[in-house]
Amino acid sequence: MSQQVSRVDTLFCHERDGQYSIAVIRDGERVLQAVLTLNETAAGPRPGKFRVKEGSNERPRQPDTFVEIARRADRIRVSEQTSREGRSRLREMFAGYQLDGNVKTVRTCRLCAQQGRYSPITSETAIERSEEYICSDCARRELEREAGYRGLTAAARKRLEELLFEVQDFDRIVALLSGNLDGDLTKFDEMSATTEVVDPVQVSDLDLHPAVADRFTDRFDSLLPVQSLAVEKGLIEGRDQLVVSATATGKTLIGELAGIDRAVRGEGKMLFLVPLVALANQKHEDFEEDYGDLVDVTIRVGASRIRGSGARFDREADVIVGTYEGIDHALRTGKDLGEIGTVVIDEVHGIANGERGNRLDGLISRLRYYCEQRTATNGTDNGTTGTQWLYLSATVGNPEWLAEQFGATLVTLVEFEERPVPIERHVTFLDSREKPDVADQLVTTEFDRESSKGYRGQTIVFTNSRRRCHELARRIEYDAAPYHAGLDYGERKSIERRFGEGDLAAVVTTAALAAGVDFPASQVIFDALAMGIEWLSVQEFHQMLGRAGRPDYHDRGVVYLLVEPDGTYHSSTGRTEDEVAFQLLKGEMEPVTARIEEESAVEETLANVVVGGSRAKALDDRMIAAMPTERTVGRLLEYGFIDGLSPTPLGQAVTEHFLSPTAAFTMLDGIRKGSDPVDILAEIELLGEEG
């Protein structure tokens, strides 16, 4: 024993259950752990029993052994958690051996002390928990236990650990796991407002048709920065452009400046394409209101999709607002869209989104072919110098590459990185059943706040299903409305109007629909981080959070992610919601790419055959995705969808209805077997989910 204690840096004593835990520290390591009891003698307290721990056993040693250890110690430390009486007895005992000069009371971690570990803590290292202080190691272990119990994955645990050491309050951190809205803790970061110095172009200096010039000068004196950049880079001269700029920076007007002017001059109509029916309806109404006395405006989204609007497609109109599918259907069915002077494609980053992205890729190729054929057939008697193409996006990770991919002519990149208002991003963890109450609290707080510009705070809540839209809207105390593709045109327009007038505190919407709808919200809440059962991409996430905060309405935007630890929406998704949350918050914008599976490639080649006939391969080649034309043509011949390079009646029907080969054959088999139409549709729907 004397060899073991030949040198002692620290002798540590901690009272526990009427006796004292003893730890002997050398070079920062515990070399001996023991239990000491004191006896009352005529000379005062003296060592009684002294038991040294060896594994799970305790071996008795002579009390003098403890005294020998104490004499060899450079310092003797007593825990602050030891009772006042206990500290007094220890000090009196050490004084009996003339060792009281080495004794000092120190603040230590109680959890460590109970385990016979010496962990002195300071105000810089102590973590408060339940009105006591513990060391960082114990706090980390306790947090790991809580996180494990609640199913948090590594990314969320790391975030909580960072917060723990930042605020040094264990209970505040654990409260976050129950939906606590402590703003100092939920705040992940702030995307600061940024400005890019651009000399504004005066509207009066633009070479526009007089009627168009008057219309724009009535609305504003000068252009916004991104609009000025587009003009500087040849917008009015007819240059094709890819415009990448954040939400609410004025991209739409770029298309209007070029398209309306050309249409009024008789240089071809404007085609304005968007991904969603709701957005098409909104743009159609806006264009009617702003330019209806200058040009005829029509909408092309498919007759069954605009019930109640009273709108009918007029192919002679000067301005056609359409969805991607609506215009593609017109091409696939041989509709004459007339002479097109300007094509504006909004949300063009969608070209990277699976099946729908493949269709947008194919549509651009087919529409280019249509425009070129019209010019070649009809000449330029109407004064047009060719179609101008304008591609608009708020989020593109590789804009230079994408600009190079569009069309045979050089596309000018107009990139503007200004963020009009700062956006705070917050994360809180909670069970899915707690999300409605927290969403209600956030919506209420925001609606009660008024910006310096006099507008109340309004919220967009993104979730992943129509049913959840209704559930959340019902749970919000202030006026809120569900908003999704299942509502008819009139219902959606009423909600848009009420929100625009400030009568609604919130809209609760599916991510797939409202990513592009122009609601002037100050706050965005993510009830789910998925579209349906698929996790959001970084690109989609940034597109959606960019809805928070508008420069003409708000001083700042606020984004809340309501994250369910270990939450998933489908067994095939792999990752959990807390993992996804931090990947989205920290992730780099994904590069836009265009990949295509064979079945989608077959569908696109068939559409290219229907539109381009013998030129189908050229249409395939000009798509961004690498099209295996030889293989897809072989499949089309095998399926009986084409005869040579002409569609068969079956092939024509398949492409007009945007059917995949699998869906087409499922339908045919069901018809031949005499299956109930509802059963056939259910089987096709199931195929889509499995895909």
C-alpha positions in Angstrom: 0.0 0.0 0.0 2.8 2.4 0.8 4.2 1.9 -2.7 0.8 2.7 -4.2 0.6 5.9 -2.3 4.2 7.0 -2.5 3.0 10.2 -4.2 -0.4 11.7 -4.0 -1.4 14.8 -5.9 -4.9 15.2 -4.4 -6.8 13.4 -1.6 -10.5 14.0 -2.3 -13.3 13.5 0.4 -17.1 13.5 -0.2 -19.7 12.7 2.4 -22.3 10.1 1.4 -24.8 8.2 3.5 -23.0 9.1 6.8 -19.6 8.1 5.6 -17.0 9.5 3.2 -16.0 8.5 -0.3 -12.3 8.8 -0.7 -10.4 9.2 -4.0 -6.6 9.4 -4.4 -5.5 11.3 -7.5 -2.1 11.0 -9.2 -1.2 12.7 -12.5 -4.9 13.4 -13.1 -5.9 9.7 -12.7 -7.7 8.1 -9.8 -5.3 5.4 -8.4 -7.3 4.4 -5.3 -11.0 4.6 -4.2 -12.1 3.9 -0.7 -14.7 4.4 2.0 -13.9 6.1 5.3 -15.9 6.3 8.5 -15.0 8.5 11.5 -15.1 7.5 15.2 -15.5 10.0 18.0 -12.7 9.8 20.4 -11.5 11.8 23.4 -9.1 13.6 21.1 -11.9 14.3 18.5 -12.9 12.6 15.2 -10.4 10.0 14.1 -10.3 7.4 11.2 -12.4 4.4 12.1 -13.0 1.9 9.3 -11.1 2.3 6.0 -12.2 0.0 3.2 -10.4 0.1 -0.2 -12.5 -0.7 -3.3 -11.1 -3.5 -5.5 -13.5 -4.1 -8.4 -16.9 -4.8 -6.8 -15.4 -5.7 -3.5 -14.2 -3.6 -0.5 -11.1 -4.7 1.5 -10.5 -3.4 5.0 -7.3 -1.6 5.7 -5.8 -0.2 8.9 -7.1 3.4 9.7 -3.5 4.5 9.9 -3.2 3.7 6.1 -5.6 6.6 5.5 -3.5 8.9 7.7 -0.4 7.9 5.8 -2.1 8.8 2.5 -3.2 12.1 3.9 0.3 13.0 5.0 1.7 12.3 1.5 -1.0 14.4 -0.3 0.0 17.7 -1.8 -3.5 18.9 -1.2 -6.7 17.7 0.5 -10.0 18.7 -1.1 -13.5 18.3 0.4 -16.6 18.5 -1.8 -18.9 21.5 -1.4 -21.8 19.0 -1.3 -20.5 17.6 2.0 -22.7 18.8 4.8 -21.5 21.6 7.0 -21.2 19.2 9.9 -19.4 16.7 7.8 -16.9 19.3 6.6 -16.3 20.4 10.2 -15.6 16.8 11.4 -13.2 16.2 8.5 -11.3 19.5 9.1 -11.1 18.7 12.9 -9.8 15.2 12.1 -7.1 16.6 9.7 -6.2 19.3 12.3 -5.5 16.5 14.7 -2.6 15.4 12.4 -1.5 19.0 11.7 -2.9 18.7 8.1 -5.6 21.3 8.2 -3.5 23.7 6.2 -3.8 21.5 3.1 -7.6 21.3 3.4 -9.9 23.3 1.1 -13.5 23.0 0.3 -14.2 23.0 -3.5 -17.2 22.9 -5.8 -17.3 19.5 -7.5 -19.7 17.4 -9.6 -22.0 15.6 -7.2 -22.5 12.7 -9.7 -18.8 12.2 -10.0 -18.2 12.5 -6.3 -20.8 9.8 -5.6 -18.8 7.5 -7.9 -15.5 8.4 -6.2 -14.3 10.7 -8.9 -12.8 14.1 -8.3 -14.2 16.6 -10.8 -13.7 20.2 -9.7 -15.9 22.6 -11.6 -15.9 26.3 -12.1 -18.4 28.9 -13.3 -17.0 28.3 -16.8 -17.3 24.5 -16.8 -20.3 23.9 -14.5 -23.6 22.7 -16.0 -26.7 23.6 -14.0 -29.2 20.7 -13.5 -32.1 20.7 -11.1 -30.7 23.4 -8.9 -27.2 21.9 -8.7 -24.1 21.9 -10.8 -22.5 18.9 -12.6 -19.5 18.5 -14.8 -19.5 18.5 -18.6 -18.8 14.8 -18.8 -21.7 13.9 -16.6 -24.0 16.4 -18.4 -23.0 14.8 -21.7 -23.8 11.3 -20.4 -27.1 12.5 -19.0 -28.0 14.2 -22.3 -27.1 11.0 -24.2 -29.4 9.1 -21.9 -32.3 11.5 -22.6 -31.5 11.6 -26.3 -31.4 7.8 -26.5 -34.7 7.5 -24.7 -36.3 9.9 -27.2 -34.7 8.3 -30.3 -32.5 11.2 -31.4 -29.9 10.4 -34.0 -26.3 11.7 -34.1 -27.0 15.0 -35.8 -29.6 16.1 -33.3 -27.5 14.9 -30.4 -24.5 16.9 -31.6 -26.7 20.0 -31.9 -28.1 19.6 -28.4 -24.6 19.0 -27.0 -23.4 22.3 -28.6 -26.3 24.1 -27.0 -25.6 22.5 -23.7 -22.1 23.7 -23.5 -23.2 27.1 -24.8 -25.9 27.9 -22.2 -24.7 25.5 -19.4 -28.3 24.7 -18.4 -29.2 21.0 -18.7 -32.9 21.5 -17.9 -33.3 24.1 -20.6 -31.8 21.8 -23.2 -34.0 18.8 -22.2 -37.1 21.1 -22.4 -36.3 21.5 -26.1 -37.2 17.8 -26.5 -40.8 18.6 -25.5 -41.4 21.4 -28.0 -40.1 24.2 -25.8 -40.0 27.5 -27.7 -37.0 29.1 -25.9 -36.0 31.4 -28.8 -32.4 31.6 -27.7 -32.1 27.8 -27.9 -34.3 27.0 -30.8 -32.5 29.5 -33.0 -30.1 27.6 -35.3 -28.8 30.5 -37.2 -29.7 33.7 -39.0 -29.5 34.1 -42.8 -28.6 37.8 -42.8 -30.0 40.2 -45.3 -27.5 40.8 -48.1 -27.4 43.6 -50.7 -25.7 43.7 -54.0 -25.0 47.2 -55.4 -26.7 47.5 -58.8 -27.4 50.8 -60.5 -31.1 50.9 -61.0 -32.4 51.2 -64.6 -35.0 53.9 -65.0 -38.2 52.5 -66.6 -38.4 55.7 -68.8 -35.0 54.7 -70.4 -36.3 51.4 -71.6 -37.0 50.9 -75.4 -40.5 49.7 -74.9 -43.7 50.1 -77.0 -45.3 53.4 -75.8 -48.4 51.7 -74.4 -46.2 49.2 -72.4 -43.9 51.9 -71.3 -46.8 53.9 -70.0 -48.1 50.9 -68.1 -44.8 50.3 -66.4 -44.0 53.9 -65.6 -47.4 54.1 -63.9 -46.4 51.3 -61.6 -42.8 52.4 -60.7 -39.9 54.7 -61.7 -37.0 52.3 -61.6 -36.4 48.6 -61.8 -35.3 46.3 -59.0 -31.7 45.1 -59.0 -32.2 41.7 -60.6 -34.5 43.3 -63.2 -31.8 46.0 -63.9 -29.2 43.3 -64.3 -31.4 41.4 -66.8 -31.8 44.6 -68.8 -28.1 45.3 -68.8 -27.5 41.8 -70.1 -29.7 42.1 -73.1 -33.2 41.4 -72.0 -34.9 44.0 -74.2 -32.7 43.1 -77.1 -34.0 39.5 -77.1 -31.2 37.6 -75.3 -32.1 34.2 -73.8 -31.5 34.3 -70.1 -31.3 32.0 -67.0 -32.3 34.2 -64.1 -31.4 32.9 -60.6 -32.5 35.1 -57.7 -34.1 34.6 -54.3 -37.9 34.6 -53.8 -39.5 38.1 -53.8 -36.7 39.8 -55.7 -38.8 40.5 -58.8 -38.0 37.7 -61.3 -41.5 37.5 -62.8 -41.4 41.1 -64.0 -38.4 40.2 -66.1 -40.6 37.9 -68.2 -43.3 40.5 -68.3 -41.0 43.3 -69.6 -39.9 41.2 -72.5 -43.1 39.2 -73.2 -45.7 41.9 -72.9 -43.7 44.3 -75.0 -43.2 41.7 -77.8 -46.9 40.7 -77.7 -48.1 44.4 -78.0 -45.6 45.0 -80.9 -47.0 41.9 -82.7 -43.7 40.0 -82.5 -45.3 36.8 -81.1 -47.2 35.9 -78.0 -45.9 35.3 -74.6 -46.0 31.8 -73.1 -45.6 31.9 -69.3 -45.1 28.4 -67.8 -45.3 27.3 -64.2 -45.3 23.9 -62.5 -48.6 24.2 -60.5 -52.2 24.8 -61.4 -52.7 27.1 -58.4 -49.7 29.2 -59.5 -51.0 29.3 -63.1 -54.4 30.5 -61.9 -52.7 33.2 -59.8 -50.5 34.4 -62.7 -53.5 34.4 -65.1 -55.5 36.6 -62.7 -52.5 38.9 -62.2 -51.8 39.3 -65.9 -55.5 40.0 -66.6 -55.6 42.7 -64.0 -52.3 44.3 -65.0 -52.4 44.0 -68.8 -55.9 42.8 -69.7 -56.7 46.1 -71.6 -53.4 45.8 -73.6 -53.4 42.1 -74.5 -55.7 39.1 -74.5 -54.8 36.6 -71.7 -55.7 32.9 -71.5 -54.8 29.9 -69.4 -54.0 26.4 -70.4 -54.0 23.9 -67.5 -56.5 21.2 -68.7 -60.3 21.8 -68.6 -60.9 19.6 -65.6 -58.4 21.5 -63.4 -60.0 25.0 -63.4 -63.6 24.3 -62.3 -65.4 27.5 -61.3 -63.0 29.9 -62.9 -65.0 30.4 -66.1 -61.7 30.5 -68.0 -61.4 28.8 -71.4 -58.3 28.3 -73.4 -58.0 30.8 -76.3 -55.2 29.8 -78.6 -55.4 33.2 -80.4 -54.6 35.1 -77.1 -51.5 37.2 -76.9 -50.5 35.8 -73.5 -50.9 32.1 -72.6 -50.3 31.2 -68.9 -50.0 27.4 -68.6 -48.7 24.6 -66.5 -45.9 22.5 -67.9 -48.3 19.6 -68.4 -51.0 21.8 -69.9 -48.7 23.1 -72.6 -47.1 19.7 -73.2 -50.5 18.2 -73.7 -51.2 20.9 -76.3 -48.0 19.9 -78.2 -48.8 16.1 -77.8 -52.2 16.6 -79.2 -51.1 18.8 -82.1 -52.7 22.1 -80.9 -51.6 25.2 -82.8 -50.3 27.6 -80.2 -49.6 30.3 -82.8 -46.4 32.3 -83.2 -44.5 32.5 -79.9 -42.3 35.4 -79.3 -41.4 34.8 -75.6 -41.3 31.7 -73.5 -40.9 32.2 -69.7 -40.4 29.0 -67.7 -40.7 29.6 -64.0 -39.3 27.3 -61.3 -37.0 25.7 -63.9 -34.9 24.0 -61.2 -37.7 21.4 -61.2 -36.0 19.8 -64.1 -34.0 17.8 -61.5 -37.1 16.4 -59.8 -37.6 12.8 -60.9 -40.5 12.0 -63.3 -41.8 15.5 -63.4 -38.4 16.9 -64.1 -38.0 14.5 -67.1 -41.3 15.8 -68.5 -40.1 19.4 -68.1 -36.9 18.5 -69.9 -38.8 16.9 -72.7 -41.3 19.8 -72.9 -38.5 22.3 -73.4 -37.1 20.2 -76.2 -40.5 19.8 -77.8 -41.5 23.5 -77.4 -38.2 24.6 -78.9 -38.9 22.3 -81.9 -42.4 23.7 -82.2 -41.1 27.4 -82.2 -38.4 26.6 -84.8 -40.9 24.8 -87.1 -43.3 27.7 -86.9 -40.6 30.2 -87.8 -39.3 28.0 -90.6 -42.8 27.5 -92.0 -44.2 31.0 -91.6 -41.0 33.0 -92.1 -40.7 36.3 -90.1 -43.4 38.4 -91.8 -44.7 39.4 -88.4 -41.4 41.0 -87.5 -40.2 38.5 -85.0 -36.5 37.8 -84.7 -37.0 34.3 -83.1 -38.3 33.2 -79.8 -36.7 34.6 -76.6 -36.3 32.0 -73.8 -36.3 33.1 -70.2 -35.7 30.6 -67.4 -36.4 31.7 -63.9 -35.4 30.0 -60.6 -34.7 31.0 -57.0 -32.5 28.0 -56.3 -29.9 26.5 -58.6 -26.7 25.0 -57.2 -24.8 25.0 -60.6 -26.3 27.9 -62.6 -23.3 28.2 -65.0 -23.7 24.5 -66.1 -27.5 24.8 -66.4 -27.2 28.0 -68.5 -25.0 26.1 -71.0 -27.5 23.2 -71.3 -30.5 25.3 -72.5 -30.8 25.5 -76.2 -28.4 25.8 -79.1 -27.9 29.6 -78.6 -25.9 31.0 -75.7 -28.0 31.6 -72.7 -26.9 34.6 -70.5 -26.8 33.9 -66.8 -28.3 36.6 -64.6 -27.4 35.7 -61.0 -28.4 38.0 -58.1 -27.7 36.9 -54.6 -29.5 39.6 -52.5 -31.7 38.5 -49.7 -34.2 41.3 -49.0 -34.7 40.6 -45.3 -32.9 38.5 -42.7 -34.3 35.1 -41.9 -34.0 33.4 -38.5 -34.0 29.6 -38.6 -35.2 27.7 -35.6 -35.3 24.0 -34.7 -37.3 22.4 -31.9 -37.8 18.7 -31.1 -41.2 17.2 -30.2 -43.5 14.3 -30.8 -45.8 14.5 -33.8 -48.8 14.7 -31.4 -47.4 17.9 -29.9 -46.8 19.6 -33.2 -50.3 21.1 -33.7 -50.1 22.8 -30.3 -46.7 24.3 -31.0 -47.7 25.4 -34.5 -50.8 27.1 -32.9 -48.5 28.9 -30.4 -46.2 30.1 -33.1 -49.0 31.3 -35.4 -50.7 33.1 -32.6 -47.5 34.9 -31.5 -46.6 35.9 -35.0 -50.1 37.2 -35.8 -50.1 39.3 -32.7 -46.8 41.0 -33.9 -46.9 44.0 -36.3 -44.0 45.0 -38.5 -42.6 48.5 -38.8 -44.4 48.6 -42.1 -47.8 48.1 -40.4 -48.5 44.5 -41.4 -49.4 41.6 -39.0 -47.3 38.5 -39.1 -48.8 35.7 -41.1 -47.6 32.1 -41.4 -47.4 29.4 -44.0 -47.4 25.9 -42.4 -46.0 23.2 -44.7 -47.0 19.7 -44.1 -47.0 16.5 -46.2 -50.6 15.5 -46.8 -54.0 17.0 -47.4 -55.5 15.3 -44.4 -52.8 16.8 -42.2 -53.6 20.3 -43.7 -57.1 20.1 -42.4 -56.1 18.7 -39.1 -53.6 21.4 -38.4 -55.8 24.2 -39.6 -58.6 23.1 -37.2 -56.1 23.2 -34.3 -55.0 26.8 -34.9 -56.9 29.1 -32.7 -56.8 32.1 -35.0 -58.3 32.0 -38.5 -56.4 29.5 -40.6 -57.2 27.6 -43.8 -56.1 24.4 -45.4 -54.8 25.0 -48.9 -54.1 22.1 -51.3 -54.8 20.8 -54.8 -58.0 19.0 -53.6 -59.7 22.4 -53.2 -61.5 23.8 -56.2 -60.5 27.0 -57.9 -63.0 29.2 -56.1 -61.9 27.9 -52.7 -58.2 28.5 -53.4 -58.9 32.0 -54.7 -60.9 32.9 -51.6 -58.0 31.7 -49.4 -55.4 33.6 -51.5 -57.5 36.8 -51.3 -58.1 36.5 -47.5 -54.5 35.9 -46.8 -53.4 38.8 -49.1 -55.8 41.1 -47.2 -54.4 40.0 -43.8 -57.6 38.3 -42.6 -56.0 34.8 -42.2 -53.3 34.2 -39.6 -52.1 31.1 -41.5 -52.5 28.8 -44.4 -51.6 25.1 -43.9 -50.5 23.6 -47.2 -48.9 20.7 -48.8 -45.3 21.3 -49.7 -45.9 20.2 -53.3 -48.5 22.9 -53.9 -47.5 26.1 -52.2 -43.8 26.1 -52.9 -44.6 28.4 -55.8 -47.7 30.3 -54.6 -47.1 33.9 -53.7 -48.3 34.3 -50.1 -46.7 37.3 -48.3 -45.9 35.4 -45.1 -43.5 36.5 -42.4 -43.2 33.0 -40.9 -42.8 29.6 -42.3 -43.3 26.5 -40.2 -42.3 23.0 -41.4 -44.7 20.5 -39.7 -43.0 17.9 -41.9 -39.8 17.8 -43.9 -41.3 15.6 -46.6 -43.3 15.9 -49.8 -45.7 13.0 -49.4 -43.3 10.3 -48.3 -40.2 11.7 -49.9 -37.8 13.9 -47.9 -37.2 17.4 -49.1 -34.1 18.2 -51.0 -31.9 21.2 -49.9 -33.1 23.0 -53.0 -36.8 22.5 -52.2 -36.2 23.4 -48.6 -34.5 26.7 -49.5 -37.3 27.4 -52.0 -39.9 27.0 -49.3 -38.1 28.8 -46.4 -37.6 31.7 -48.8 -41.3 32.4 -48.5 -40.6 33.8 -45.0 -40.3 37.6 -45.0 -41.2 40.0 -47.8 -39.4 43.4 -48.1 -42.5 45.4 -48.6 -44.3 43.8 -45.6 -41.9 42.6 -43.0 -38.7 43.4 -41.1 -37.5 39.8 -40.9 -38.6 36.3 -41.8 -38.8 33.4 -39.3 -38.6 29.7 -40.1 -39.4 26.9 -37.6 -38.6 23.3 -38.1 -40.8 21.1 -35.9 -38.7 18.0 -35.8 -39.9 14.6 -34.6 -36.9 12.6 -33.3 -36.6 9.3 -35.1 -39.7 10.3 -37.2 -40.2 8.8 -40.7 -43.1 9.0 -43.2 -42.4 5.7 -44.9 -40.3 2.6 -44.2 -38.4 3.2 -47.4 -37.1 6.7 -46.5 -34.1 5.4 -44.5 -33.2 8.6 -42.7 -35.1 10.1 -39.8 -36.6 13.5 -39.5 -33.9 14.8 -37.1 -31.1 13.6 -39.4 -32.8 15.2 -42.4 -33.4 18.5 -40.5 -29.7 19.2 -40.0 -28.7 17.9 -43.4 -31.1 20.5 -44.8 -30.0 23.3 -42.5 -26.3 22.7 -43.2 -26.5 21.3 -46.7 -25.1 22.8 -49.8 -27.5 23.5 -52.7 -27.6 20.4 -54.8 -26.5 20.8 -58.4 -29.3 20.6 -60.9 -29.0 17.5 -63.0 -31.3 15.6 -65.2 -31.2 11.8 -64.9 -33.8 9.5 -66.5 -34.9 6.0 -65.9 -35.7 3.8 -68.8 -39.4 3.8 -68.4 -39.5 7.6 -68.3 -37.1 7.7 -71.3 -39.5 5.5 -73.2 -42.4 8.0 -72.4 -40.3 11.0 -73.5 -39.2 9.4 -76.7 -42.8 8.5 -77.5 -43.8 12.2 -76.9 -40.9 13.3 -79.1 -42.1 10.9 -81.9 -45.6 12.3 -81.6 -44.4 15.9 -81.9 -41.3 15.5 -84.1 -41.8 12.4 -86.1 -38.6 11.5 -87.9 -36.9 14.3 -85.9 -37.5 12.4 -82.7 -33.8 11.6 -82.1 -32.9 15.2 -82.5 -35.5 16.1 -79.9 -34.1 13.4 -77.6 -30.5 14.7 -78.1 -31.4 18.2 -77.1 -32.8 17.1 -73.8 -30.4 17.6 -70.8 -30.8 14.0 -69.6 -28.9 11.4 -71.6 -31.5 9.7 -73.7 -30.9 6.1 -74.8 -32.9 6.6 -78.0 -31.9 3.4 -79.8 -33.1 1.4 -76.8 -36.3 3.4 -76.2 -37.3 3.2 -79.9 -36.8 -0.6 -79.7 -39.1 -0.7 -76.7 -41.8 1.5 -78.4 -41.8 -0.9 -81.4 -42.0 -3.9 -79.1 -44.9 -2.3 -77.2 -46.8 -1.4 -80.4 -46.7 2.3 -79.5 -45.1 3.3 -82.8 -45.0 2.1 -86.4 -41.7 3.2 -87.9 -41.4 6.7 -86.5 -45.1 7.4 -86.4 -47.3 6.8 -83.3 -49.9 4.1 -83.5 -53.4 4.9 -82.2 -52.4 3.2 -78.9 -49.2 5.2 -78.7 -51.1 8.4 -79.4 -53.5 7.6 -76.6 -50.7 6.7 -74.2 -48.8 10.0 -74.8 -51.9 12.2 -74.7 -52.7 10.9 -71.2 -49.1 11.0 -69.9 -49.2 7.3 -69.2 -46.0 5.3 -68.4 -45.8 2.0 -70.3 -46.4 0.1 -67.1 -49.5 2.1 -66.3 -50.8 1.7 -69.9 -50.4 -2.1 -69.9 -52.0 -2.3 -66.4 -55.0 -0.4 -67.8 -55.1 -2.6 -70.9 -54.9 -5.8 -69.0 -57.7 -4.6 -66.7 -59.9 -3.7 -69.6 -59.4 -7.0 -71.3 -60.2 -8.9 -68.1 -63.3 -6.8 -67.5 -62.1 -5.4 -64.2 -63.9 -2.6 -62.4 -62.5 0.8 -63.5 -62.0 1.7 -59.9 -59.9 -1.4 -59.3 -57.8 -0.6 -62.4 -57.2 2.9 -61.1 -56.3 1.6 -57.7 -53.8 -0.8 -59.2 -52.2 2.0 -61.2 -52.0 4.2 -58.1 -50.4 1.4 -56.2 -47.8 1.0 -59.0 -47.0 4.7 -58.6 -46.4 4.4 -54.9 -44.2 1.4 -55.3 -42.3 3.3 -58.0 
